[in-house]
Amino acid sequence: MDELLELDGVSKSFGGVDAVSDFSLAVSEGEVVGLMGPNGAGKTTLFNLISGALDADKGKVAFDGSSLRGLGPHSRVALGISRTFQISRPFPQMTVGENVMAGALFGRGRSSQGEASAAVRELLGFVSLLEKRDRPAGSLTLAEQRRLELARALATAPRLLMLDEVMAGLGPAERGPMVDLIRRVGSERGLAMIISEHVVDAVTSLCRRLVVMDRGAKLAEGETGEVLRSRAVAEVYLGGAYPIGGRPPAPLESRA
């Protein structure tokens, strides 16, 4: 598969503290990659560097073979890069449909109001919110807001979708349907995705490849189950008490 996103030696610091340090990653068309790490590991900063909310201090960020240096978030959305946020950010006074319309009108490849309206209807049906199209977005439950944010991101017609802890705040009964929905995004729409998540069951269900960050650097990369069973990852998450995967620790293998 062709590489869609390429990060090479990317670094970002704040006040002398490295938030992301010499980080490299390639994501291919249609690939779903998991991203894990303890709070403060640099995952959201990495998403901000890819989406254009931040500029890298050094290193290369390229999309579909072209450098993204100097391009702001709106320009990157137009190229096909979209994301969700840890804290849902709907426009609360706007309706559910208007929220998704905003993504459709300012995303990639929409040429008319009619096309955007058709996309809104299809996407609200996809995330099971069509019945609430005319309700204020601020009236939705957290689980519904998560689905709305996913629909709004999809409305931009992305080629790369970054999901930032979409399970956060959801109860066990709400996580299963969200996992199923994200799986459908991958299988039916063929998008490349990077899924930053703490819920291990969601990561193992959705991602064949997993990257683990710690203190801004890549700690491990490889097949999801192997990475979760590594001693180094267990030490980061559990103080070395027991492997996350529940099996004897395996040697850490970092694959760039």
Secondary structure, 3 states (H helix, E strand, C coil): CCEEEEEEEEEEEECCEEEEEEEEEEEECCCEEEEECCCCCCHHHHHHHHHCCCCCCEEEEEECCEECCCCCHHHHHHHCEEECCCCCCCCCCCEHHHHHHHHHHHCCCCCCHHHHHHHHHHHHHHCCCHHHCCCEHHHCCHHHHHHHHHHHHHHCCCCEEEEECCCCCCCHHHHHHHHHHHHHHHHHHCCEEEEECCCHHHHHHHCCEEEEEECCEEEEEEEHHHHHCEHHHHHHHHCCCCCCCCCCCECCCECC
